Amino acid sequence: MSSIVRLLSSMVNEVCSIIEINNERRSKLHRGLQFIKREMEQVVGLMEDKNKECRGALQETRIQQLQEFVYGFEDFVETLRDPPPYSKLLLAAMKMDPRTEQLRSIDHFKETISSLGQYFSKQSAESSQSQDPDQGAMSDPDEDADEEQLQSIGGPKSEIVELLKPSPGEEQKLRVISIVGCRGVGKTALARAVRKKYSSSDEFDCVAWVVASGCNKKKALLDKILESVREDLARRAPDAENAPKEESEGASTTKPNLQDILSHKRCLVFVDDVQQALVWKDTVDACRKNGSRSRIVVTTSVRSVATACSSGSYVYRMQILSDADSESLFWRKVYGSETADPPDALVTGSKSIFSKCGGLPRALTSVAKHLNMKGDTLESTHCIDVGQNLGKDYLLGTNNAESVFKEMRRALMHCYGSLPDYDHMSCMLYLGIFPKGHKIKSKSLVRRLVAEGLVVDEGCKCFEELIDRCIVEPVQICNNSVVAKRCQVHGVVLEYIVHKSVAKNVVTLIQGHEPVLKAASTEARVRRLSVQSSTKERFDELDEDKAALRSLTMFETEPTDLKMCKMLRILDLEGCHGLDQEGFLEGLSELLLLKYLNLRSTRINKLPTKIKKLQRLETLDIRDTDVKILPLDVIMLPKLAYLFGKFQLPEVPTEGKDADNLYEFLKKKSSLHTLAGFVTNKRQSPEHVVLIARNLKKIKVWCNDTPADDAGLFPDYTELASSSAAASDRPSTRKRNWFGKTHVVPDDYACPWSRAQECQSRSLDFIKLLKIRATPLDSVSIVSSGVCSDFLSSLEGGKCTISSIKLRGILNCLPDSNKLRELGRIKKLQLFSTGLTVKDLSALQVLLGLEYLKLVEHADRFCDSVFVVEKNGFQSLKSLCIDAPKVPEMQFKEGSMRSLTSLYLLCSNSQKPSRVIDGISHLAKLSEVILHSSMQRAWEAVANGHPNRPCVKRQPEPTANTQ
């Protein structure tokens, strides 16, 4: 909320500037806008001050009212910024002054914001006492599960038991095992099952259980652990030193502290539901790590906490139940019998239950217990009803559902209510736009949030926080990013999000032929609409609500005329059909407020010239379409920052005023940040001038050309300007050319490629352009069979400023080691189909700054040699990915890859790992190993033999919507 208010404040300042120089507007309108702006900023400040103190139902209602006010006021401001010409003519013809109606609107907005301001100023006792259902239980979100909840707990239990055992040759050291997963997945049930195994055995001197919920103060958790440990020691040995004793005269009453106990006793301590890494740090700092044989098992739903507790190793990630285990658990709980065989009608009626619960034990048992109460009267209609209304009636508790859903509601409410602020909450509710099973593209989502003003910039942490808290699950293993490339919301969590977001008017949904899901309030206007597998006729049912739409997302739906949607900022039509019908794209060009336009995987084959009217467009995605040539009008859009597709660059003017205007725009006005990407058949072409755009940071190029001789590619423009016999007789201007050198050139040579056609085609070599830009690039991706080697060679002999390089094509060889060392700024390197062997590629270990390396080769010769990493080799590398038919022989010497945490072996045809990998134990920080889904289980044993016991995962098979 604060983000969009800041954006709106900037808009008000801009509009006020326009009003000040427009004689048709009066100062009263100006003062009214400034008053509302100040009140909004004050309200947001008060709201953030009370953010954690007063999160109740009344508070959230006021927040919803403020949200609606902000959106309505933003739309009003847009009409003031530049009113349509036809409205001016109409009002003039009717002899009406528009200021009268505008001032009425201003007075209404002033009254509304003043009322909200008074509420947030007072923050009455009513707001802190009124809470959402079950919110008061959030301080103690223990899962309250038992071992019977998980029939398939045997496998995970065995793995935790193995992690508790000492490794061969390991020195005595305190070990912390973290069990991490989303709420309701059974972390507590698993921990209790392990605790039960050891409670009656003498393998540990003490087995203690502590719930960390509510331990927010320093050392609060430490005191709890100490108390629990002492109690269990006293229970096991009532006459021991830890038991209460009668004090004798002069005797010391000092009891041993936790550090002494863990050092001298072999203790097993379970700490359930740790949510803050700082709390854990205070605890672990008080425990001596060396010389202790004790073990601590932590459960948490926060990935970063698990990593902090276990230093990246000994982290067990809980998985949802398989389909078979889900059905077995569900029907056992429904019938209370191990041998229950449900009738076919119930099996059919319960399909939506399994779909929405998605293998989450807590959700399955909650629904099963609810159905169990029906007894002999249970029918398929009961199953269908729960499946259809799980989110609205049972998880949100709007129909006073039985207490069996209380724990599930409490867990979901904690996911939402424990988020740091309302920006994070808005981000979570925004996910209700996407249908079940949809793979959400992380970067695209963030760009949408930025375009809507919900977050400040692309570097926002809101989405990362949702992943960290296991609210959003990565579905595609990303080989280098902190944030996964694609994520998915779990079924039951999505049910909660959808109905929560609808209730708060964050999202309105049209799903198939189902009734429209929208906020119950008659005052709330439809602002964001998601149409899923429906028809354009259903969309037309909105009628007047279209006028307030700011975001429209369609999935597998044929769009209709959008001329009424003048306030649209976000339009996502990915995968929709019917966009190629006559006049549709031209109609989109009339949506002047558009900031985000996604036409990916549609059947369009060209963009209309009218697209130049979209002066505020920031993101345009035309990947997987038939658009072959990009109009120059797109390049000239002043706000366009992200341009995606696979197209040829447009012809550009090479002389005269048009050429100068283009050059001036690219150097001073263009916002283009990402160009991914363009196709070229020539290394030298005037169209490549686009690469001088001042803000350009990321590019992707498909080049069909062969390597060219670099000699003579860069003529001296100073000489060009002075070589003409008549140059001194013409007017001249002192300008800075695209090399950054200042020189005098004739006015008709102001543009650097206007000398001659021959000169221009030779000078605009895109490889050289990438190197000599005034502002350095961050990321370059080249797909070519001929120029990849030239590109690497072009980086030699000077400081390389590019941090990410992706090359797909033959490399004759790598630069020698001395020249490679000069490329120390490269942090990310991906090489595909280079034709080199692993021995050739091992030369890359001298790249001192390299943090991520991906090697993809499918030629047999790739594995003909050995990948040897010497001491201090790849010293900064954190992630290594090898994608090949089989795992090549690899040898890691002591002291090599000291920073490596992730090893990806995506090799489908690999045989048994005997003597393929040597020295894996030397990878001191290894915490995860990712294997191809088809690799034999013997490879897991290789990873498990590492002293860190890294987490072993398998890359999921590609599915729909993951491309």
Solvent accessible surface area in square Angstrom, and as a share of the most:
residue,aa,sasa,rsa
1,M,14,0.06
2,S,9,0.06
3,S,8,0.05
4,I,2,0.01
5,V,3,0.01
6,R,129,0.47
7,L,58,0.29
8,L,1,0.00
9,S,9,0.06
10,S,62,0.40
11,M,15,0.07
12,V,0,0.00
13,N,65,0.34
14,E,82,0.37
15,V,0,0.00
16,C,3,0.02
17,S,63,0.40
18,I,53,0.27
19,I,6,0.03
20,E,118,0.53
21,I,148,0.75
22,N,44,0.22
23,N,152,0.78
24,E,112,0.50
25,R,29,0.11
26,R,142,0.52
27,S,71,0.46
28,K,108,0.46
29,L,2,0.01
30,H,37,0.16
31,R,143,0.52
32,G,3,0.03
33,L,0,0.00
34,Q,41,0.18
35,F,61,0.25
36,I,0,0.00
37,K,31,0.13
38,R,138,0.50
39,E,34,0.15
40,M,0,0.00
41,E,78,0.35
42,Q,100,0.44
43,V,1,0.01
44,V,11,0.07
45,G,31,0.30
46,L,44,0.22
47,M,2,0.01
48,E,84,0.38
49,D,102,0.53
50,K,60,0.25
51,N,15,0.07
52,K,127,0.54
53,E,115,0.51
54,C,11,0.07
55,R,21,0.08
56,G,1,0.01
57,A,36,0.28
58,L,36,0.18
59,Q,0,0.00
60,E,13,0.06
61,T,61,0.35
62,R,71,0.26
63,I,18,0.09
64,Q,43,0.19
65,Q,76,0.34
66,L,0,0.00
67,Q,18,0.08
68,E,35,0.16
69,F,13,0.05
70,V,1,0.00
71,Y,4,0.02
72,G,19,0.18
73,F,0,0.00
74,E,5,0.02
75,D,17,0.09
76,F,26,0.11
77,V,0,0.00
78,E,16,0.07
79,T,62,0.36
80,L,1,0.01
81,R,39,0.14
82,D,108,0.56
83,P,24,0.15
84,P,55,0.35
85,P,101,0.63
86,Y,154,0.59
87,S,28,0.18
88,K,100,0.42
89,L,129,0.64
90,L,104,0.52
91,L,46,0.23
92,A,72,0.56
93,A,82,0.63
94,M,112,0.50
95,K,189,0.80
96,M,103,0.46
97,D,59,0.30
98,P,55,0.35
99,R,49,0.18
100,T,67,0.39
101,E,103,0.46
102,Q,26,0.12
103,L,31,0.15
104,R,145,0.53
105,S,29,0.19
106,I,5,0.02
107,D,74,0.39
108,H,115,0.51
109,F,26,0.11
110,K,64,0.27
111,E,128,0.57
112,T,44,0.26
113,I,0,0.00
114,S,34,0.22
115,S,69,0.44
116,L,8,0.04
117,G,10,0.09
118,Q,112,0.50
119,Y,23,0.09
120,F,1,0.00
121,S,65,0.42
122,K,155,0.66
123,Q,21,0.09
124,S,50,0.32
125,A,65,0.51
126,E,110,0.49
127,S,0,0.00
128,S,56,0.36
129,Q,139,0.62
130,S,40,0.26
131,Q,90,0.40
132,D,20,0.10
133,P,79,0.50
134,D,33,0.17
135,Q,14,0.06
136,G,53,0.51
137,A,23,0.18
138,M,31,0.14
139,S,81,0.52
140,D,69,0.36
141,P,7,0.05
142,D,21,0.11
143,E,16,0.07
144,D,86,0.45
145,A,4,0.03
146,D,77,0.40
147,E,54,0.24
148,E,123,0.55
149,Q,9,0.04
150,L,9,0.04
151,Q,95,0.42
152,S,40,0.26
153,I,11,0.05
154,G,41,0.39
155,G,44,0.42
156,P,31,0.19
157,K,50,0.21
158,S,65,0.42
159,E,90,0.41
160,I,0,0.00
161,V,17,0.10
162,E,76,0.34
163,L,15,0.08
164,L,3,0.01
165,K,91,0.39
166,P,88,0.55
167,S,22,0.14
168,P,137,0.86
169,G,90,0.87
170,E,67,0.30
171,E,120,0.54
172,Q,105,0.47
173,K,87,0.37
174,L,14,0.07
175,R,10,0.04
176,V,16,0.09
177,I,0,0.00
178,S,0,0.00
179,I,0,0.00
180,V,4,0.02
181,G,7,0.07
182,C,12,0.07
183,R,17,0.06
184,G,2,0.02
185,V,2,0.01
186,G,0,0.00
187,K,8,0.04
188,T,3,0.02
189,A,0,0.00
190,L,0,0.00
191,A,0,0.00
192,R,68,0.25
193,A,1,0.00
194,V,0,0.00
195,R,86,0.31
196,K,142,0.60
197,K,88,0.37
198,Y,4,0.01
199,S,40,0.26
200,S,109,0.71
201,S,38,0.24
202,D,135,0.70
203,E,90,0.40
204,F,4,0.02
205,D,58,0.30
206,C,0,0.00
207,V,6,0.04
208,A,3,0.02
209,W,39,0.14
210,V,7,0.04
211,V,39,0.22
212,A,8,0.06
213,S,18,0.12
214,G,58,0.56
215,C,10,0.06
216,N,100,0.51
217,K,163,0.69
218,K,146,0.62
219,K,106,0.45
220,A,32,0.25
221,L,1,0.00
222,L,23,0.11
223,D,87,0.45
224,K,80,0.34
225,I,2,0.01
226,L,31,0.15
227,E,104,0.47
228,S,20,0.13
229,V,0,0.00
230,R,60,0.22
231,E,109,0.49
232,D,14,0.07
233,L,10,0.05
234,A,24,0.19
235,R,150,0.55
236,R,70,0.25
237,A,43,0.33
238,P,92,0.58
239,D,138,0.72
240,A,33,0.25
241,E,109,0.49
242,N,13,0.07
243,A,10,0.08
244,P,122,0.76
245,K,134,0.57
246,E,171,0.77
247,E,136,0.61
248,S,71,0.46
249,E,182,0.82
250,G,85,0.82
251,A,51,0.40
252,S,98,0.63
253,T,88,0.51
254,T,121,0.70
255,K,109,0.46
256,P,36,0.23
257,N,78,0.40
258,L,7,0.03
259,Q,54,0.24
260,D,52,0.27
261,I,5,0.03
262,L,2,0.01
263,S,25,0.16
264,H,140,0.62
265,K,67,0.28
266,R,32,0.12
267,C,0,0.00
268,L,0,0.00
269,V,0,0.00
270,F,2,0.01
271,V,0,0.00
272,D,2,0.01
273,D,11,0.06
274,V,1,0.01
275,Q,50,0.22
276,Q,77,0.34
277,A,41,0.32
278,L,123,0.61
279,V,13,0.07
280,W,5,0.02
281,K,113,0.48
282,D,27,0.14
283,T,1,0.01
284,V,21,0.12
285,D,94,0.49
286,A,30,0.23
287,C,8,0.05
288,R,110,0.40
289,K,99,0.42
290,N,92,0.47
291,G,43,0.41
292,S,0,0.00
293,R,109,0.40
294,S,0,0.00
295,R,9,0.03
296,I,3,0.01
297,V,0,0.00
298,V,0,0.00
299,T,2,0.01
300,T,0,0.00
301,S,5,0.03
302,V,11,0.06
303,R,57,0.21
304,S,56,0.36
305,V,3,0.02
306,A,1,0.01
307,T,65,0.38
308,A,53,0.41
309,C,7,0.04
310,S,9,0.06
311,S,95,0.61
312,G,16,0.15
313,S,12,0.08
314,Y,22,0.08
315,V,9,0.05
316,Y,31,0.12
317,R,64,0.23
318,M,20,0.09
319,Q,125,0.55
320,I,89,0.45
321,L,20,0.10
322,S,61,0.39
323,D,118,0.61
324,A,75,0.58
325,D,39,0.20
326,S,6,0.04
327,E,83,0.37
328,S,37,0.24
329,L,1,0.00
330,F,0,0.00
331,W,19,0.07
332,R,33,0.12
333,K,44,0.19
334,V,5,0.03
335,Y,88,0.33
336,G,66,0.64
337,S,44,0.29
338,E,130,0.59
339,T,122,0.71
340,A,32,0.25
341,D,130,0.67
342,P,20,0.13
343,P,72,0.45
344,D,121,0.62
345,A,62,0.48
346,L,10,0.05
347,V,65,0.37
348,T,86,0.50
349,G,6,0.06
350,S,0,0.00
351,K,135,0.57
352,S,40,0.26
353,I,1,0.00
354,F,43,0.18
355,S,51,0.33
356,K,37,0.16
357,C,0,0.00
358,G,23,0.23
359,G,6,0.06
360,L,0,0.00
361,P,1,0.01
362,R,18,0.07
363,A,2,0.02
364,L,0,0.00
365,T,3,0.02
366,S,2,0.02
367,V,1,0.00
368,A,0,0.00
369,K,86,0.36
370,H,9,0.04
371,L,0,0.00
372,N,68,0.35
373,M,108,0.48
374,K,67,0.28
375,G,47,0.46
376,D,157,0.81
377,T,94,0.55
378,L,24,0.12
379,E,102,0.46
380,S,30,0.19
381,T,84,0.49
382,H,53,0.24
383,C,0,0.00
384,I,73,0.37
385,D,62,0.32
386,V,1,0.01
387,G,0,0.00
388,Q,116,0.52
389,N,41,0.21
390,L,2,0.01
391,G,0,0.00
392,K,104,0.44
393,D,28,0.15
394,Y,13,0.05
395,L,3,0.02
396,L,28,0.14
397,G,16,0.16
398,T,88,0.51
399,N,70,0.36
400,N,143,0.73
401,A,14,0.11
402,E,61,0.27
403,S,87,0.56
404,V,30,0.17
405,F,1,0.00
406,K,87,0.37
407,E,39,0.17
408,M,2,0.01
409,R,28,0.10
410,R,27,0.10
411,A,10,0.08
412,L,3,0.02
413,M,8,0.04
414,H,21,0.09
415,C,14,0.09
416,Y,5,0.02
417,G,7,0.07
418,S,29,0.19
419,L,0,0.00
420,P,46,0.29
421,D,45,0.23
422,Y,14,0.05
423,D,25,0.13
424,H,23,0.10
425,M,3,0.01
426,S,25,0.16
427,C,2,0.01
428,M,0,0.00
429,L,4,0.02
430,Y,0,0.00
431,L,0,0.00
432,G,0,0.00
433,I,1,0.01
434,F,15,0.06
435,P,32,0.20
436,K,104,0.44
437,G,28,0.27
438,H,37,0.17
439,K,29,0.12
440,I,3,0.02
441,K,28,0.12
442,S,4,0.02
443,K,119,0.51
444,S,17,0.11
445,L,2,0.01
446,V,15,0.08
447,R,21,0.08
448,R,3,0.01
449,L,0,0.00
450,V,42,0.24
451,A,3,0.02
452,E,1,0.00
453,G,5,0.05
454,L,11,0.06
455,V,8,0.05
456,V,99,0.57
457,D,75,0.39
458,E,64,0.29
459,G,50,0.49
460,C,18,0.11
461,K,129,0.55
462,C,10,0.06
463,F,2,0.01
464,E,49,0.22
465,E,44,0.20
466,L,0,0.00
467,I,13,0.07
468,D,30,0.16
469,R,51,0.19
470,C,5,0.03
471,I,3,0.01
472,V,0,0.00
473,E,53,0.24
474,P,52,0.33
475,V,37,0.21
476,Q,53,0.24
477,I,31,0.16
478,C,16,0.10
479,N,19,0.10
480,N,59,0.30
481,S,49,0.32
482,V,137,0.79
483,V,30,0.17
484,A,10,0.08
485,K,104,0.44
486,R,20,0.07
487,C,0,0.00
488,Q,44,0.20
489,V,7,0.04
490,H,23,0.10
491,G,10,0.10
492,V,0,0.00
493,V,8,0.04
494,L,12,0.06
495,E,23,0.10
496,Y,3,0.01
497,I,0,0.00
498,V,12,0.07
499,H,22,0.10
500,K,15,0.06
501,S,0,0.00
502,V,11,0.06
503,A,59,0.46
504,K,34,0.15
505,N,6,0.03
506,V,11,0.07
507,V,1,0.01
508,T,1,0.00
509,L,1,0.01
510,I,0,0.00
511,Q,61,0.27
512,G,17,0.16
513,H,159,0.71
514,E,105,0.47
515,P,105,0.66
516,V,40,0.23
517,L,49,0.24
518,K,86,0.36
519,A,8,0.06
520,A,105,0.81
521,S,55,0.35
522,T,140,0.82
523,E,149,0.67
524,A,20,0.16
525,R,102,0.37
526,V,1,0.01
527,R,9,0.03
528,R,4,0.02
529,L,1,0.01
530,S,0,0.00
531,V,0,0.00
532,Q,14,0.06
533,S,68,0.44
534,S,12,0.08
535,T,53,0.31
536,K,69,0.29
537,E,105,0.47
538,R,27,0.10
539,F,0,0.00
540,D,64,0.33
541,E,104,0.47
542,L,15,0.08
543,D,84,0.44
544,E,131,0.59
545,D,33,0.17
546,K,14,0.06
547,A,46,0.36
548,A,2,0.02
549,L,0,0.00
550,R,3,0.01
551,S,1,0.00
552,L,0,0.00
553,T,1,0.00
554,M,2,0.01
555,F,26,0.11
556,E,135,0.60
557,T,3,0.02
558,E,78,0.35
559,P,0,0.00
560,T,23,0.13
561,D,79,0.41
562,L,7,0.04
563,K,132,0.56
564,M,86,0.38
565,C,0,0.00
566,K,97,0.41
567,M,32,0.14
568,L,0,0.00
569,R,5,0.02
570,I,0,0.00
571,L,0,0.00
572,D,14,0.07
573,L,0,0.00
574,E,47,0.21
575,G,29,0.27
576,C,1,0.00
577,H,96,0.43
578,G,15,0.15
579,L,1,0.01
580,D,85,0.44
581,Q,78,0.35
582,E,179,0.80
583,G,39,0.37
584,F,19,0.08
585,L,21,0.10
586,E,67,0.30
587,G,32,0.31
588,L,6,0.03
589,S,1,0.01
590,E,58,0.26
591,L,1,0.00
592,L,90,0.45
593,L,17,0.09
594,L,0,0.00
595,K,32,0.14
596,Y,6,0.02
597,L,3,0.02
598,N,6,0.03
599,L,1,0.01
600,R,25,0.09
601,S,46,0.30
602,T,6,0.04
603,R,143,0.52
604,I,1,0.00
605,N,96,0.49
606,K,139,0.59
607,L,11,0.06
608,P,18,0.11
609,T,91,0.53
610,K,95,0.40
611,I,5,0.03
612,K,106,0.45
613,K,78,0.33
614,L,1,0.01
615,Q,88,0.39
616,R,57,0.21
617,L,0,0.00
618,E,48,0.22
619,T,5,0.03
620,L,0,0.00
621,D,7,0.04
622,I,4,0.02
623,R,59,0.22
624,D,97,0.50
625,T,22,0.13
626,D,75,0.39
627,V,4,0.02
628,K,129,0.55
629,I,105,0.53
630,L,0,0.00
631,P,26,0.17
632,L,48,0.24
633,D,39,0.20
634,V,0,0.00
635,I,7,0.04
636,M,62,0.28
637,L,2,0.01
638,P,42,0.26
639,K,111,0.47
640,L,3,0.02
641,A,17,0.13
642,Y,35,0.13
643,L,0,0.00
644,F,17,0.07
645,G,2,0.02
646,K,113,0.48
647,F,2,0.01
648,Q,79,0.35
649,L,15,0.08
650,P,7,0.05
651,E,152,0.68
652,V,14,0.08
653,P,36,0.23
654,T,35,0.20
655,E,126,0.57
656,G,48,0.46
657,K,157,0.66
658,D,93,0.48
659,A,0,0.00
660,D,47,0.24
661,N,70,0.36
662,L,2,0.01
663,Y,25,0.09
664,E,73,0.33
665,F,16,0.07
666,L,0,0.00
667,K,57,0.24
668,K,122,0.52
669,K,123,0.52
670,S,3,0.02
671,S,32,0.20
672,L,7,0.03
673,H,47,0.21
674,T,8,0.05
675,L,0,0.00
676,A,23,0.17
677,G,0,0.00
678,F,1,0.00
679,V,28,0.16
680,T,13,0.08
681,N,90,0.46
682,K,126,0.53
683,R,1,0.00
684,Q,34,0.15
685,S,13,0.08
686,P,18,0.12
687,E,31,0.14
688,H,2,0.01
689,V,1,0.01
690,V,0,0.00
691,L,0,0.00
692,I,14,0.07
693,A,0,0.00
694,R,103,0.37
695,N,55,0.28
696,L,0,0.00
697,K,53,0.22
698,K,71,0.30
699,I,4,0.02
700,K,56,0.24
701,V,0,0.00
702,W,43,0.15
703,C,4,0.02
704,N,103,0.53
705,D,35,0.18
706,T,92,0.54
707,P,73,0.46
708,A,32,0.25
709,D,113,0.59
710,D,65,0.33
711,A,79,0.61
712,G,44,0.42
713,L,10,0.05
714,F,58,0.24
715,P,35,0.22
716,D,71,0.37
717,Y,15,0.06
718,T,62,0.36
719,E,115,0.52
720,L,30,0.15
721,A,5,0.04
722,S,82,0.53
723,S,74,0.48
724,S,31,0.20
725,A,106,0.82
726,A,43,0.33
727,A,13,0.10
728,S,105,0.68
729,D,120,0.62
730,R,76,0.28
731,P,96,0.61
732,S,68,0.44
733,T,47,0.27
734,R,170,0.62
735,K,78,0.33
736,R,154,0.56
737,N,13,0.06
738,W,10,0.03
739,F,64,0.27
740,G,29,0.28
741,K,130,0.55
742,T,63,0.36
743,H,14,0.06
744,V,78,0.45
745,V,9,0.05
746,P,5,0.03
747,D,69,0.36
748,D,86,0.44
749,Y,47,0.18
750,A,15,0.12
751,C,4,0.02
752,P,13,0.08
753,W,2,0.01
754,S,16,0.10
755,R,84,0.31
756,A,50,0.39
757,Q,122,0.54
758,E,120,0.54
759,C,14,0.08
760,Q,3,0.01
761,S,35,0.22
762,R,98,0.36
763,S,0,0.00
764,L,1,0.01
765,D,0,0.00
766,F,0,0.00
767,I,2,0.01
768,K,40,0.17
769,L,1,0.01
770,L,6,0.03
771,K,88,0.37
772,I,51,0.26
773,R,28,0.10
774,A,84,0.65
775,T,53,0.31
776,P,56,0.35
777,L,1,0.00
778,D,50,0.26
779,S,24,0.15
780,V,1,0.00
781,S,13,0.08
782,I,0,0.00
783,V,35,0.20
784,S,7,0.05
785,S,92,0.59
786,G,12,0.11
787,V,0,0.00
788,C,0,0.00
789,S,21,0.14
790,D,31,0.16
791,F,1,0.00
792,L,11,0.06
793,S,61,0.40
794,S,12,0.08
795,L,6,0.03
796,E,37,0.17
797,G,75,0.72
798,G,30,0.29
799,K,171,0.72
800,C,7,0.04
801,T,49,0.28
802,I,4,0.02
803,S,23,0.15
804,S,19,0.12
805,I,0,0.00
806,K,57,0.24
807,L,0,0.00
808,R,98,0.36
809,G,9,0.09
810,I,92,0.47
811,L,3,0.02
812,N,121,0.62
813,C,88,0.52
814,L,24,0.12
815,P,15,0.09
816,D,80,0.41
817,S,49,0.31
818,N,108,0.56
819,K,84,0.36
820,L,3,0.02
821,R,121,0.44
822,E,82,0.37
823,L,2,0.01
824,G,28,0.27
825,R,101,0.37
826,I,3,0.01
827,K,102,0.43
828,K,50,0.21
829,L,6,0.03
830,Q,22,0.10
831,L,2,0.01
832,F,14,0.06
833,S,53,0.34
834,T,0,0.00
835,G,23,0.22
836,L,11,0.05
837,T,16,0.09
838,V,0,0.00
839,K,137,0.58
840,D,56,0.29
841,L,0,0.00
842,S,12,0.08
843,A,42,0.32
844,L,3,0.01
845,Q,25,0.11
846,V,27,0.15
847,L,2,0.01
848,L,93,0.46
849,G,20,0.20
850,L,0,0.00
851,E,57,0.26
852,Y,10,0.04
853,L,0,0.00
854,K,32,0.14
855,L,1,0.00
856,V,12,0.07
857,E,3,0.02
858,H,119,0.53
859,A,46,0.36
860,D,120,0.62
861,R,117,0.43
862,F,1,0.00
863,C,20,0.12
864,D,109,0.56
865,S,26,0.17
866,V,55,0.31
867,F,0,0.00
868,V,39,0.22
869,V,0,0.00
870,E,78,0.35
871,K,138,0.58
872,N,71,0.36
873,G,5,0.05
874,F,0,0.00
875,Q,64,0.29
876,S,32,0.21
877,L,0,0.00
878,K,103,0.44
879,S,11,0.07
880,L,0,0.00
881,C,0,0.00
882,I,0,0.00
883,D,37,0.19
884,A,3,0.02
885,P,35,0.22
886,K,107,0.45
887,V,10,0.05
888,P,1,0.01
889,E,90,0.40
890,M,3,0.01
891,Q,60,0.27
892,F,2,0.01
893,K,75,0.32
894,E,128,0.57
895,G,19,0.19
896,S,0,0.00
897,M,0,0.00
898,R,116,0.42
899,S,30,0.19
900,L,0,0.00
901,T,49,0.28
902,S,12,0.08
903,L,0,0.00
904,Y,9,0.04
905,L,3,0.02
906,L,8,0.04
907,C,0,0.00
908,S,46,0.30
909,N,97,0.50
910,S,9,0.06
911,Q,130,0.58
912,K,140,0.59
913,P,18,0.12
914,S,88,0.57
915,R,229,0.84
916,V,28,0.16
917,I,24,0.12
918,D,83,0.43
919,G,17,0.16
920,I,22,0.11
921,S,59,0.38
922,H,71,0.32
923,L,0,0.00
924,A,69,0.53
925,K,122,0.52
926,L,0,0.00
927,S,18,0.12
928,E,29,0.13
929,V,4,0.02
930,I,0,0.00
931,L,1,0.00
932,H,40,0.18
933,S,37,0.24
934,S,67,0.43
935,M,6,0.03
936,Q,74,0.33
937,R,179,0.65
938,A,40,0.31
939,W,5,0.02
940,E,31,0.14
941,A,64,0.50
942,V,39,0.22
943,A,2,0.01
944,N,63,0.32
945,G,63,0.60
946,H,3,0.01
947,P,71,0.45
948,N,30,0.15
949,R,46,0.17
950,P,4,0.02
951,C,18,0.11
952,V,40,0.23
953,K,61,0.26
954,R,69,0.25
955,Q,48,0.21
956,P,67,0.42
957,E,110,0.49
958,P,103,0.65
959,T,74,0.43
960,A,87,0.67
961,N,52,0.27
962,T,18,0.10
963,Q,145,0.65
